[in-house]
Amino acid sequence: MNLLIADDSPEVLESLKVFLENSGHTVFCANDGEQALQIFCSHKIDGIFCALTLSKLGGLELLKEVKSA
C-alpha cells in the first residue's frame, strides 16, 4: 500500500515511517497539510495518517479535500 503521513513532528513522522516501511508499505511524508495535499494529488495513495492540527491546512480540512478529490 502507498501511505501518506502528515504531521508537524519530525519524531512522529520518522517513527511511523520506519514502522510502516518495515511492514512492507511505501510511505510518503508531509510536514503540513498543503504538502500532504500536493503529495496526495500527485501519487496513488491508499491510506492517510494525519494529525488534526497541521500548519497551513488542518487535518480535518485535508481529509475533506481528499474526500472531494
mmCIF file as Biopython writes it, N, C-alpha, C and O atoms, coordinates in Angstrom:
data_model
#
loop_
_atom_site.group_PDB
_atom_site.id
_atom_site.type_symbol
_atom_site.label_atom_id
_atom_site.label_alt_id
_atom_site.label_comp_id
_atom_site.label_asym_id
_atom_site.label_entity_id
_atom_site.label_seq_id
_atom_site.pdbx_PDB_ins_code
_atom_site.Cartn_x
_atom_site.Cartn_y
_atom_site.Cartn_z
_atom_site.occupancy
_atom_site.B_iso_or_equiv
_atom_site.auth_seq_id
_atom_site.auth_asym_id
_atom_site.pdbx_PDB_model_num
ATOM 1   N N  . MET A ? 1  ? 0.840   -1.189 0.000  1.0 0.0 1  A 1 
ATOM 2   C CA . MET A ? 1  ? 0.000   0.000  0.000  1.0 0.0 1  A 1 
ATOM 3   C C  . MET A ? 1  ? 0.876   1.240  0.000  1.0 0.0 1  A 1 
ATOM 4   O O  . MET A ? 1  ? 1.969   1.244  0.567  1.0 0.0 1  A 1 
ATOM 5   N N  . ASN A ? 2  ? 0.387   2.286  -0.639 1.0 0.0 2  A 1 
ATOM 6   C CA . ASN A ? 2  ? 1.028   3.597  -0.593 1.0 0.0 2  A 1 
ATOM 7   C C  . ASN A ? 2  ? 0.332   4.406  0.494  1.0 0.0 2  A 1 
ATOM 8   O O  . ASN A ? 2  ? -0.868  4.666  0.413  1.0 0.0 2  A 1 
ATOM 9   N N  . LEU A ? 3  ? 1.087   4.799  1.504  1.0 0.0 3  A 1 
ATOM 10  C CA . LEU A ? 3  ? 0.522   5.503  2.640  1.0 0.0 3  A 1 
ATOM 11  C C  . LEU A ? 3  ? 1.116   6.897  2.759  1.0 0.0 3  A 1 
ATOM 12  O O  . LEU A ? 3  ? 2.277   7.119  2.417  1.0 0.0 3  A 1 
ATOM 13  N N  . LEU A ? 4  ? 0.318   7.826  3.241  1.0 0.0 4  A 1 
ATOM 14  C CA . LEU A ? 4  ? 0.739   9.205  3.460  1.0 0.0 4  A 1 
ATOM 15  C C  . LEU A ? 4  ? 0.637   9.521  4.941  1.0 0.0 4  A 1 
ATOM 16  O O  . LEU A ? 4  ? -0.389  9.266  5.572  1.0 0.0 4  A 1 
ATOM 17  N N  . ILE A ? 5  ? 1.711   10.078 5.491  1.0 0.0 5  A 1 
ATOM 18  C CA . ILE A ? 5  ? 1.717   10.524 6.878  1.0 0.0 5  A 1 
ATOM 19  C C  . ILE A ? 5  ? 1.877   12.038 6.866  1.0 0.0 5  A 1 
ATOM 20  O O  . ILE A ? 5  ? 2.799   12.562 6.241  1.0 0.0 5  A 1 
ATOM 21  N N  . ALA A ? 6  ? 0.985   12.741 7.549  1.0 0.0 6  A 1 
ATOM 22  C CA . ALA A ? 6  ? 1.070   14.190 7.667  1.0 0.0 6  A 1 
ATOM 23  C C  . ALA A ? 6  ? 1.114   14.557 9.145  1.0 0.0 6  A 1 
ATOM 24  O O  . ALA A ? 6  ? 0.148   14.347 9.878  1.0 0.0 6  A 1 
ATOM 25  N N  . ASP A ? 7  ? 2.239   15.102 9.569  1.0 0.0 7  A 1 
ATOM 26  C CA . ASP A ? 7  ? 2.407   15.505 10.966 1.0 0.0 7  A 1 
ATOM 27  C C  . ASP A ? 7  ? 3.525   16.524 11.028 1.0 0.0 7  A 1 
ATOM 28  O O  . ASP A ? 7  ? 4.493   16.435 10.272 1.0 0.0 7  A 1 
ATOM 29  N N  . ASP A ? 8  ? 3.400   17.497 11.928 1.0 0.0 8  A 1 
ATOM 30  C CA . ASP A ? 8  ? 4.436   18.513 12.046 1.0 0.0 8  A 1 
ATOM 31  C C  . ASP A ? 8  ? 5.548   18.119 13.014 1.0 0.0 8  A 1 
ATOM 32  O O  . ASP A ? 8  ? 6.474   18.898 13.238 1.0 0.0 8  A 1 
ATOM 33  N N  . SER A ? 9  ? 5.469   16.935 13.583 1.0 0.0 9  A 1 
ATOM 34  C CA . SER A ? 9  ? 6.507   16.441 14.483 1.0 0.0 9  A 1 
ATOM 35  C C  . SER A ? 9  ? 7.450   15.503 13.724 1.0 0.0 9  A 1 
ATOM 36  O O  . SER A ? 9  ? 7.026   14.437 13.277 1.0 0.0 9  A 1 
ATOM 37  N N  . PRO A ? 10 ? 8.716   15.884 13.574 1.0 0.0 10 A 1 
ATOM 38  C CA . PRO A ? 10 ? 9.667   15.012 12.871 1.0 0.0 10 A 1 
ATOM 39  C C  . PRO A ? 10 ? 9.800   13.636 13.518 1.0 0.0 10 A 1 
ATOM 40  O O  . PRO A ? 10 ? 10.003  12.641 12.822 1.0 0.0 10 A 1 
ATOM 41  N N  . GLU A ? 11 ? 9.689   13.574 14.840 1.0 0.0 11 A 1 
ATOM 42  C CA . GLU A ? 11 ? 9.812   12.296 15.539 1.0 0.0 11 A 1 
ATOM 43  C C  . GLU A ? 11 ? 8.654   11.360 15.197 1.0 0.0 11 A 1 
ATOM 44  O O  . GLU A ? 11 ? 8.857   10.165 14.986 1.0 0.0 11 A 1 
ATOM 45  N N  . VAL A ? 12 ? 7.450   11.908 15.143 1.0 0.0 12 A 1 
ATOM 46  C CA . VAL A ? 12 ? 6.274   11.105 14.793 1.0 0.0 12 A 1 
ATOM 47  C C  . VAL A ? 12 ? 6.390   10.624 13.350 1.0 0.0 12 A 1 
ATOM 48  O O  . VAL A ? 12 ? 6.158   9.450  13.060 1.0 0.0 12 A 1 
ATOM 49  N N  . LEU A ? 13 ? 6.749   11.537 12.447 1.0 0.0 13 A 1 
ATOM 50  C CA . LEU A ? 13 ? 6.912   11.155 11.038 1.0 0.0 13 A 1 
ATOM 51  C C  . LEU A ? 13 ? 7.900   10.018 10.883 1.0 0.0 13 A 1 
ATOM 52  O O  . LEU A ? 13 ? 7.612   9.027  10.211 1.0 0.0 13 A 1 
ATOM 53  N N  . GLU A ? 14 ? 9.062   10.153 11.499 1.0 0.0 14 A 1 
ATOM 54  C CA . GLU A ? 14 ? 10.120  9.158  11.327 1.0 0.0 14 A 1 
ATOM 55  C C  . GLU A ? 14 ? 9.735   7.817  11.930 1.0 0.0 14 A 1 
ATOM 56  O O  . GLU A ? 14 ? 9.962   6.776  11.314 1.0 0.0 14 A 1 
ATOM 57  N N  . SER A ? 15 ? 9.156   7.826  13.127 1.0 0.0 15 A 1 
ATOM 58  C CA . SER A ? 15 ? 8.824   6.544  13.760 1.0 0.0 15 A 1 
ATOM 59  C C  . SER A ? 15 ? 7.722   5.812  12.994 1.0 0.0 15 A 1 
ATOM 60  O O  . SER A ? 15 ? 7.810   4.601  12.788 1.0 0.0 15 A 1 
ATOM 61  N N  . LEU A ? 16 ? 6.688   6.538  12.573 1.0 0.0 16 A 1 
ATOM 62  C CA . LEU A ? 16 ? 5.628   5.895  11.782 1.0 0.0 16 A 1 
ATOM 63  C C  . LEU A ? 16 ? 6.162   5.427  10.434 1.0 0.0 16 A 1 
ATOM 64  O O  . LEU A ? 16 ? 5.814   4.341  9.971  1.0 0.0 16 A 1 
ATOM 65  N N  . LYS A ? 17 ? 7.004   6.239  9.804  1.0 0.0 17 A 1 
ATOM 66  C CA . LYS A ? 17 ? 7.572   5.871  8.508  1.0 0.0 17 A 1 
ATOM 67  C C  . LYS A ? 17 ? 8.365   4.574  8.607  1.0 0.0 17 A 1 
ATOM 68  O O  . LYS A ? 17 ? 8.181   3.675  7.787  1.0 0.0 17 A 1 
ATOM 69  N N  . VAL A ? 18 ? 9.237   4.467  9.592  1.0 0.0 18 A 1 
ATOM 70  C CA . VAL A ? 18 ? 10.058  3.267  9.761  1.0 0.0 18 A 1 
ATOM 71  C C  . VAL A ? 18 ? 9.173   2.058  10.016 1.0 0.0 18 A 1 
ATOM 72  O O  . VAL A ? 18 ? 9.368   1.007  9.404  1.0 0.0 18 A 1 
ATOM 73  N N  . PHE A ? 19 ? 8.205   2.194  10.912 1.0 0.0 19 A 1 
ATOM 74  C CA . PHE A ? 19 ? 7.314   1.078  11.223 1.0 0.0 19 A 1 
ATOM 75  C C  . PHE A ? 19 ? 6.550   0.610  9.983  1.0 0.0 19 A 1 
ATOM 76  O O  . PHE A ? 19 ? 6.488   -0.587 9.702  1.0 0.0 19 A 1 
ATOM 77  N N  . LEU A ? 20 ? 5.973   1.551  9.250  1.0 0.0 20 A 1 
ATOM 78  C CA . LEU A ? 20 ? 5.157   1.184  8.090  1.0 0.0 20 A 1 
ATOM 79  C C  . LEU A ? 20 ? 6.003   0.641  6.942  1.0 0.0 20 A 1 
ATOM 80  O O  . LEU A ? 20 ? 5.577   -0.287 6.254  1.0 0.0 20 A 1 
ATOM 81  N N  . GLU A ? 21 ? 7.191   1.199  6.723  1.0 0.0 21 A 1 
ATOM 82  C CA . GLU A ? 21 ? 8.075   0.670  5.693  1.0 0.0 21 A 1 
ATOM 83  C C  . GLU A ? 21 ? 8.550   -0.738 6.044  1.0 0.0 21 A 1 
ATOM 84  O O  . GLU A ? 21 ? 8.652   -1.596 5.167  1.0 0.0 21 A 1 
ATOM 85  N N  . ASN A ? 22 ? 8.837   -0.975 7.313  1.0 0.0 22 A 1 
ATOM 86  C CA . ASN A ? 22 ? 9.227   -2.315 7.746  1.0 0.0 22 A 1 
ATOM 87  C C  . ASN A ? 22 ? 8.087   -3.314 7.606  1.0 0.0 22 A 1 
ATOM 88  O O  . ASN A ? 22 ? 8.315   -4.523 7.563  1.0 0.0 22 A 1 
ATOM 89  N N  . SER A ? 23 ? 6.867   -2.808 7.536  1.0 0.0 23 A 1 
ATOM 90  C CA . SER A ? 23 ? 5.701   -3.661 7.323  1.0 0.0 23 A 1 
ATOM 91  C C  . SER A ? 23 ? 5.399   -3.859 5.838  1.0 0.0 23 A 1 
ATOM 92  O O  . SER A ? 23 ? 4.414   -4.504 5.480  1.0 0.0 23 A 1 
ATOM 93  N N  . GLY A ? 24 ? 6.248   -3.303 4.982  1.0 0.0 24 A 1 
ATOM 94  C CA . GLY A ? 24 ? 6.122   -3.536 3.552  1.0 0.0 24 A 1 
ATOM 95  C C  . GLY A ? 24 ? 5.404   -2.466 2.752  1.0 0.0 24 A 1 
ATOM 96  O O  . GLY A ? 24 ? 5.103   -2.672 1.577  1.0 0.0 24 A 1 
ATOM 97  N N  . HIS A ? 25 ? 5.127   -1.334 3.366  1.0 0.0 25 A 1 
ATOM 98  C CA . HIS A ? 25 ? 4.390   -0.277 2.680  1.0 0.0 25 A 1 
ATOM 99  C C  . HIS A ? 25 ? 5.337   0.781  2.111  1.0 0.0 25 A 1 
ATOM 100 O O  . HIS A ? 25 ? 6.453   0.963  2.598  1.0 0.0 25 A 1 
ATOM 101 N N  . THR A ? 26 ? 4.870   1.472  1.075  1.0 0.0 26 A 1 
ATOM 102 C CA . THR A ? 26 ? 5.559   2.657  0.571  1.0 0.0 26 A 1 
ATOM 103 C C  . THR A ? 26 ? 4.982   3.847  1.315  1.0 0.0 26 A 1 
ATOM 104 O O  . THR A ? 26 ? 3.763   3.996  1.399  1.0 0.0 26 A 1 
ATOM 105 N N  . VAL A ? 27 ? 5.853   4.703  1.861  1.0 0.0 27 A 1 
ATOM 106 C CA . VAL A ? 27 ? 5.396   5.780  2.734  1.0 0.0 27 A 1 
ATOM 107 C C  . VAL A ? 27 ? 5.848   7.133  2.189  1.0 0.0 27 A 1 
ATOM 108 O O  . VAL A ? 27 ? 7.013   7.321  1.837  1.0 0.0 27 A 1 
ATOM 109 N N  . PHE A ? 28 ? 4.905   8.069  2.129  1.0 0.0 28 A 1 
ATOM 110 C CA . PHE A ? 28 ? 5.180   9.456  1.785  1.0 0.0 28 A 1 
ATOM 111 C C  . PHE A ? 28 ? 4.934   10.291 3.037  1.0 0.0 28 A 1 
ATOM 112 O O  . PHE A ? 28 ? 3.984   10.033 3.776  1.0 0.0 28 A 1 
ATOM 113 N N  . CYS A ? 29 ? 5.783   11.293 3.281  1.0 0.0 29 A 1 
ATOM 114 C CA . CYS A ? 29 ? 5.660   12.112 4.489  1.0 0.0 29 A 1 
ATOM 115 C C  . CYS A ? 29 ? 5.482   13.580 4.135  1.0 0.0 29 A 1 
ATOM 116 O O  . CYS A ? 29 ? 6.063   14.078 3.170  1.0 0.0 29 A 1 
ATOM 117 N N  . ALA A ? 30 ? 4.663   14.268 4.936  1.0 0.0 30 A 1 
ATOM 118 C CA . ALA A ? 30 ? 4.432   15.698 4.758  1.0 0.0 30 A 1 
ATOM 119 C C  . ALA A ? 30 ? 4.498   16.385 6.115  1.0 0.0 30 A 1 
ATOM 120 O O  . ALA A ? 30 ? 4.054   15.839 7.126  1.0 0.0 30 A 1 
ATOM 121 N N  . ASN A ? 31 ? 5.063   17.594 6.121  1.0 0.0 31 A 1 
ATOM 122 C CA . ASN A ? 31 ? 5.188   18.375 7.354  1.0 0.0 31 A 1 
ATOM 123 C C  . ASN A ? 31 ? 3.981   19.267 7.619  1.0 0.0 31 A 1 
ATOM 124 O O  . ASN A ? 31 ? 3.809   19.760 8.734  1.0 0.0 31 A 1 
ATOM 125 N N  . ASP A ? 32 ? 3.147   19.478 6.607  1.0 0.0 32 A 1 
ATOM 126 C CA . ASP A ? 32 ? 1.966   20.325 6.780  1.0 0.0 32 A 1 
ATOM 127 C C  . ASP A ? 32 ? 0.861   19.856 5.833  1.0 0.0 32 A 1 
ATOM 128 O O  . ASP A ? 32 ? 1.086   19.006 4.972  1.0 0.0 32 A 1 
ATOM 129 N N  . GLY A ? 33 ? -0.319  20.415 6.002  1.0 0.0 33 A 1 
ATOM 130 C CA . GLY A ? 33 ? -1.467  19.977 5.232  1.0 0.0 33 A 1 
ATOM 131 C C  . GLY A ? 33 ? -1.372  20.269 3.747  1.0 0.0 33 A 1 
ATOM 132 O O  . GLY A ? 33 ? -1.810  19.461 2.929  1.0 0.0 33 A 1 
ATOM 133 N N  . GLU A ? 34 ? -0.804  21.418 3.386  1.0 0.0 34 A 1 
ATOM 134 C CA . GLU A ? 34 ? -0.672  21.746 1.960  1.0 0.0 34 A 1 
ATOM 135 C C  . GLU A ? 34 ? 0.259   20.771 1.250  1.0 0.0 34 A 1 
ATOM 136 O O  . GLU A ? 34 ? -0.031  20.318 0.143  1.0 0.0 34 A 1 
ATOM 137 N N  . GLN A ? 35 ? 1.374   20.454 1.893  1.0 0.0 35 A 1 
ATOM 138 C CA . GLN A ? 35 ? 2.314   19.496 1.306  1.0 0.0 35 A 1 
ATOM 139 C C  . GLN A ? 35 ? 1.655   18.122 1.189  1.0 0.0 35 A 1 
ATOM 140 O O  . GLN A ? 35 ? 1.855   17.426 0.194  1.0 0.0 35 A 1 
ATOM 141 N N  . ALA A ? 36 ? 0.884   17.733 2.177  1.0 0.0 36 A 1 
ATOM 142 C CA . ALA A ? 36 ? 0.190   16.446 2.136  1.0 0.0 36 A 1 
ATOM 143 C C  . ALA A ? 36 ? -0.796  16.400 0.975  1.0 0.0 36 A 1 
ATOM 144 O O  . ALA A ? 36 ? -0.889  15.385 0.284  1.0 0.0 36 A 1 
ATOM 145 N N  . LEU A ? 37 ? -1.527  17.479 0.753  1.0 0.0 37 A 1 
ATOM 146 C CA . LEU A ? 37 ? -2.489  17.521 -0.349 1.0 0.0 37 A 1 
ATOM 147 C C  . LEU A ? 37 ? -1.776  17.436 -1.698 1.0 0.0 37 A 1 
ATOM 148 O O  . LEU A ? 37 ? -2.266  16.780 -2.617 1.0 0.0 37 A 1 
ATOM 149 N N  . GLN A ? 38 ? -0.635  18.088 -1.822 1.0 0.0 38 A 1 
ATOM 150 C CA . GLN A ? 38 ? 0.150   18.008 -3.058 1.0 0.0 38 A 1 
ATOM 151 C C  . GLN A ? 38 ? 0.606   16.574 -3.316 1.0 0.0 38 A 1 
ATOM 152 O O  . GLN A ? 38 ? 0.524   16.084 -4.442 1.0 0.0 38 A 1 
ATOM 153 N N  . ILE A ? 39 ? 1.083   15.909 -2.275 1.0 0.0 39 A 1 
ATOM 154 C CA . ILE A ? 39 ? 1.522   14.512 -2.414 1.0 0.0 39 A 1 
ATOM 155 C C  . ILE A ? 39 ? 0.341   13.634 -2.802 1.0 0.0 39 A 1 
ATOM 156 O O  . ILE A ? 39 ? 0.457   12.789 -3.690 1.0 0.0 39 A 1 
ATOM 157 N N  . PHE A ? 40 ? -0.800  13.833 -2.136 1.0 0.0 40 A 1 
ATOM 158 C CA . PHE A ? 40 ? -1.984  13.033 -2.431 1.0 0.0 40 A 1 
ATOM 159 C C  . PHE A ? 40 ? -2.402  13.188 -3.892 1.0 0.0 40 A 1 
ATOM 160 O O  . PHE A ? 40 ? -2.779  12.212 -4.540 1.0 0.0 40 A 1 
ATOM 161 N N  . CYS A ? 41 ? -2.335  14.411 -4.406 1.0 0.0 41 A 1 
ATOM 162 C CA . CYS A ? 41 ? -2.774  14.668 -5.784 1.0 0.0 41 A 1 
ATOM 163 C C  . CYS A ? 41 ? -1.791  14.148 -6.823 1.0 0.0 41 A 1 
ATOM 164 O O  . CYS A ? 41 ? -2.171  13.950 -7.976 1.0 0.0 41 A 1 
ATOM 165 N N  . SER A ? 42 ? -0.544  13.924 -6.446 1.0 0.0 42 A 1 
ATOM 166 C CA . SER A ? 42 ? 0.450   13.501 -7.432 1.0 0.0 42 A 1 
ATOM 167 C C  . SER A ? 42 ? 0.866   12.033 -7.307 1.0 0.0 42 A 1 
ATOM 168 O O  . SER A ? 42 ? 1.702   11.570 -8.082 1.0 0.0 42 A 1 
ATOM 169 N N  . HIS A ? 43 ? 0.306   11.298 -6.356 1.0 0.0 43 A 1 
ATOM 170 C CA . HIS A ? 43 ? 0.609   9.878  -6.182 1.0 0.0 43 A 1 
ATOM 171 C C  . HIS A ? 43 ? -0.681  9.117  -5.902 1.0 0.0 43 A 1 
ATOM 172 O O  . HIS A ? 43 ? -1.668  9.698  -5.451 1.0 0.0 43 A 1 
ATOM 173 N N  . LYS A ? 44 ? -0.667  7.830  -6.169 1.0 0.0 44 A 1 
ATOM 174 C CA . LYS A ? 44 ? -1.808  6.984  -5.796 1.0 0.0 44 A 1 
ATOM 175 C C  . LYS A ? 44 ? -1.632  6.627  -4.318 1.0 0.0 44 A 1 
ATOM 176 O O  . LYS A ? 44 ? -0.763  5.829  -3.965 1.0 0.0 44 A 1 
ATOM 177 N N  . ILE A ? 45 ? -2.447  7.212  -3.474 1.0 0.0 45 A 1 
ATOM 178 C CA . ILE A ? 45 ? -2.355  6.999  -2.026 1.0 0.0 45 A 1 
ATOM 179 C C  . ILE A ? 45 ? -3.526  6.127  -1.587 1.0 0.0 45 A 1 
ATOM 180 O O  . ILE A ? 45 ? -4.681  6.410  -1.904 1.0 0.0 45 A 1 
ATOM 181 N N  . ASP A ? 46 ? -3.208  5.057  -0.848 1.0 0.0 46 A 1 
ATOM 182 C CA . ASP A ? 46 ? -4.235  4.121  -0.383 1.0 0.0 46 A 1 
ATOM 183 C C  . ASP A ? 46 ? -4.752  4.436  1.018  1.0 0.0 46 A 1 
ATOM 184 O O  . ASP A ? 46 ? -5.864  4.043  1.369  1.0 0.0 46 A 1 
ATOM 185 N N  . GLY A ? 47 ? -3.953  5.142  1.823  1.0 0.0 47 A 1 
ATOM 186 C CA . GLY A ? 47 ? -4.359  5.461  3.187  1.0 0.0 47 A 1 
ATOM 187 C C  . GLY A ? 47 ? -3.593  6.651  3.718  1.0 0.0 47 A 1 
ATOM 188 O O  . GLY A ? 47 ? -2.471  6.925  3.290  1.0 0.0 47 A 1 
ATOM 189 N N  . ILE A ? 48 ? -4.216  7.368  4.669  1.0 0.0 48 A 1 
ATOM 190 C CA . ILE A ? 48 ? -3.606  8.579  5.229  1.0 0.0 48 A 1 
ATOM 191 C C  . ILE A ? 48 ? -3.631  8.508  6.750  1.0 0.0 48 A 1 
ATOM 192 O O  . ILE A ? 48 ? -4.648  8.167  7.355  1.0 0.0 48 A 1 
ATOM 193 N N  . PHE A ? 49 ? -2.496  8.835  7.354  1.0 0.0 49 A 1 
ATOM 194 C CA . PHE A ? 49 ? -2.391  9.066  8.789  1.0 0.0 49 A 1 
ATOM 195 C C  . PHE A ? 49 ? -2.099  10.559 8.927  1.0 0.0 49 A 1 
ATOM 196 O O  . PHE A ? 49 ? -1.099  11.040 8.393  1.0 0.0 49 A 1 
ATOM 197 N N  . CYS A ? 50 ? -2.953  11.297 9.631  1.0 0.0 50 A 1 
ATOM 198 C CA . CYS A ? 50 ? -2.653  12.722 9.760  1.0 0.0 50 A 1 
ATOM 199 C C  . CYS A ? 50 ? -3.041  13.232 11.138 1.0 0.0 50 A 1 
ATOM 200 O O  . CYS A ? 50 ? -3.973  12.745 11.778 1.0 0.0 50 A 1 
ATOM 201 N N  . ALA A ? 51 ? -2.283  14.234 11.562 1.0 0.0 51 A 1 
ATOM 202 C CA . ALA A ? 51 ? -2.600  14.939 12.801 1.0 0.0 51 A 1 
ATOM 203 C C  . ALA A ? 51 ? -3.794  15.846 12.535 1.0 0.0 51 A 1 
ATOM 204 O O  . ALA A ? 51 ? -4.000  16.290 11.406 1.0 0.0 51 A 1 
ATOM 205 N N  . LEU A ? 52 ? -4.571  16.118 13.560 1.0 0.0 52 A 1 
ATOM 206 C CA . LEU A ? 52 ? -5.702  17.026 13.394 1.0 0.0 52 A 1 
ATOM 207 C C  . LEU A ? 52 ? -5.241  18.469 13.293 1.0 0.0 52 A 1 
ATOM 208 O O  . LEU A ? 52 ? -5.858  19.280 12.602 1.0 0.0 52 A 1 
ATOM 209 N N  . THR A ? 53 ? -4.156  18.784 13.986 1.0 0.0 53 A 1 
ATOM 210 C CA . THR A ? 53 ? -3.632  20.140 13.943 1.0 0.0 53 A 1 
ATOM 211 C C  . THR A ? 53 ? -2.373  20.160 13.088 1.0 0.0 53 A 1 
ATOM 212 O O  . THR A ? 53 ? -1.313  19.700 13.511 1.0 0.0 53 A 1 
ATOM 213 N N  . LEU A ? 54 ? -2.502  20.694 11.890 1.0 0.0 54 A 1 
ATOM 214 C CA . LEU A ? 54 ? -1.385  20.849 10.969 1.0 0.0 54 A 1 
ATOM 215 C C  . LEU A ? 54 ? -1.316  22.310 10.552 1.0 0.0 54 A 1 
ATOM 216 O O  . LEU A ? 54 ? -2.333  23.002 10.524 1.0 0.0 54 A 1 
ATOM 217 N N  . SER A ? 55 ? -0.114  22.778 10.227 1.0 0.0 55 A 1 
ATOM 218 C CA . SER A ? 55 ? 0.001   24.146 9.739  1.0 0.0 55 A 1 
ATOM 219 C C  . SER A ? 55 ? -0.452  24.218 8.283  1.0 0.0 55 A 1 
ATOM 220 O O  . SER A ? 55 ? -0.463  23.215 7.570  1.0 0.0 55 A 1 
ATOM 221 N N  . LYS A ? 56 ? -0.817  25.402 7.868  1.0 0.0 56 A 1 
ATOM 222 C CA . LYS A ? 56 ? -1.234  25.750 6.505  1.0 0.0 56 A 1 
ATOM 223 C C  . LYS A ? 56 ? -2.579  25.164 6.111  1.0 0.0 56 A 1 
ATOM 224 O O  . LYS A ? 56 ? -3.381  25.864 5.494  1.0 0.0 56 A 1 
ATOM 225 N N  . LEU A ? 57 ? -2.854  23.925 6.438  1.0 0.0 57 A 1 
ATOM 226 C CA . LEU A ? 57 ? -4.142  23.277 6.142  1.0 0.0 57 A 1 
ATOM 227 C C  . LEU A ? 57 ? -4.337  22.221 7.219  1.0 0.0 57 A 1 
ATOM 228 O O  . LEU A ? 57 ? -3.579  21.252 7.274  1.0 0.0 57 A 1 
ATOM 229 N N  . GLY A ? 58 ? -5.330  22.388 8.070  1.0 0.0 58 A 1 
ATOM 230 C CA . GLY A ? 58 ? -5.542  21.474 9.184  1.0 0.0 58 A 1 
ATOM 231 C C  . GLY A ? 58 ? -5.900  20.063 8.744  1.0 0.0 58 A 1 
ATOM 232 O O  . GLY A ? 58 ? -6.282  19.845 7.594  1.0 0.0 58 A 1 
ATOM 233 N N  . GLY A ? 59 ? -5.780  19.121 9.643  1.0 0.0 59 A 1 
ATOM 234 C CA . GLY A ? 59 ? -6.028  17.724 9.337  1.0 0.0 59 A 1 
ATOM 235 C C  . GLY A ? 59 ? -7.437  17.448 8.848  1.0 0.0 59 A 1 
ATOM 236 O O  . GLY A ? 59 ? -7.618  16.693 7.893  1.0 0.0 59 A 1 
ATOM 237 N N  . LEU A ? 60 ? -8.445  18.046 9.487  1.0 0.0 60 A 1 
ATOM 238 C CA . LEU A ? 60 ? -9.824  17.830 9.044  1.0 0.0 60 A 1 
ATOM 239 C C  . LEU A ? 60 ? -10.069 18.446 7.674  1.0 0.0 60 A 1 
ATOM 240 O O  . LEU A ? 60 ? -10.761 17.865 6.839  1.0 0.0 60 A 1 
ATOM 241 N N  . GLU A ? 61 ? -9.494  19.634 7.447  1.0 0.0 61 A 1 
ATOM 242 C CA . GLU A ? 61 ? -9.627  20.269 6.132  1.0 0.0 61 A 1 
ATOM 243 C C  . GLU A ? 61 ? -8.933  19.424 5.061  1.0 0.0 61 A 1 
ATOM 244 O O  . GLU A ? 61 ? -9.441  19.286 3.949  1.0 0.0 61 A 1 
ATOM 245 N N  . LEU A ? 62 ? -7.781  18.867 5.399  1.0 0.0 62 A 1 
ATOM 246 C CA . LEU A ? 62 ? -7.064  17.990 4.472  1.0 0.0 62 A 1 
ATOM 247 C C  . LEU A ? 62 ? -7.934  16.791 4.086  1.0 0.0 62 A 1 
ATOM 248 O O  . LEU A ? 62 ? -8.049  16.452 2.908  1.0 0.0 62 A 1 
ATOM 249 N N  . LEU A ? 63 ? -8.535  16.164 5.073  1.0 0.0 63 A 1 
ATOM 250 C CA . LEU A ? 63 ? -9.363  14.993 4.794  1.0 0.0 63 A 1 
ATOM 251 C C  . LEU A ? 63 ? -10.601 15.356 3.970  1.0 0.0 63 A 1 
ATOM 252 O O  . LEU A ? 63 ? -11.032 14.566 3.130  1.0 0.0 63 A 1 
ATOM 253 N N  . LYS A ? 64 ? -11.178 16.543 4.199  1.0 0.0 64 A 1 
ATOM 254 C CA . LYS A ? 64 ? -12.300 16.994 3.384  1.0 0.0 64 A 1 
ATOM 255 C C  . LYS A ? 64 ? -11.872 17.186 1.940  1.0 0.0 64 A 1 
ATOM 256 O O  . LYS A ? 64 ? -12.601 16.808 1.024  1.0 0.0 64 A 1 
ATOM 257 N N  . GLU A ? 65 ? -10.699 17.769 1.723  1.0 0.0 65 A 1 
ATOM 258 C CA . GLU A ? 65 ? -10.178 17.973 0.370  1.0 0.0 65 A 1 
ATOM 259 C C  . GLU A ? 65 ? -9.928  16.626 -0.323 1.0 0.0 65 A 1 
ATOM 260 O O  . GLU A ? 65 ? -10.258 16.444 -1.494 1.0 0.0 65 A 1 
ATOM 261 N N  . VAL A ? 66 ? -9.344  15.701 0.419  1.0 0.0 66 A 1 
ATOM 262 C CA . VAL A ? 66 ? -9.043  14.372 -0.135 1.0 0.0 66 A 1 
ATOM 263 C C  . VAL A ? 66 ? -10.340 13.657 -0.500 1.0 0.0 66 A 1 
ATOM 264 O O  . VAL A ? 66 ? -10.434 13.027 -1.554 1.0 0.0 66 A 1 
ATOM 265 N N  . LYS A ? 67 ? -11.326 13.757 0.364  1.0 0.0 67 A 1 
ATOM 266 C CA . LYS A ? 67 ? -12.603 13.086 0.117  1.0 0.0 67 A 1 
ATOM 267 C C  . LYS A ? 67 ? -13.287 13.634 -1.132 1.0 0.0 67 A 1 
ATOM 268 O O  . LYS A ? 67 ? -13.926 12.880 -1.866 1.0 0.0 67 A 1 
ATOM 269 N N  . SER A ? 68 ? -13.163 14.914 -1.375 1.0 0.0 68 A 1 
ATOM 270 C CA . SER A ? 68 ? -13.835 15.519 -2.533 1.0 0.0 68 A 1 
ATOM 271 C C  . SER A ? 68 ? -13.029 15.352 -3.824 1.0 0.0 68 A 1 
ATOM 272 O O  . SER A ? 68 ? -13.535 15.641 -4.908 1.0 0.0 68 A 1 
ATOM 273 N N  . ALA A ? 69 ? -11.772 14.884 -3.718 1.0 0.0 69 A 1 
ATOM 274 C CA . ALA A ? 69 ? -10.935 14.729 -4.916 1.0 0.0 69 A 1 
ATOM 275 C C  . ALA A ? 69 ? -11.297 13.485 -5.684 1.0 0.0 69 A 1 
ATOM 276 O O  . ALA A ? 69 ? -10.693 13.200 -6.718 1.0 0.0 69 A 1 
#
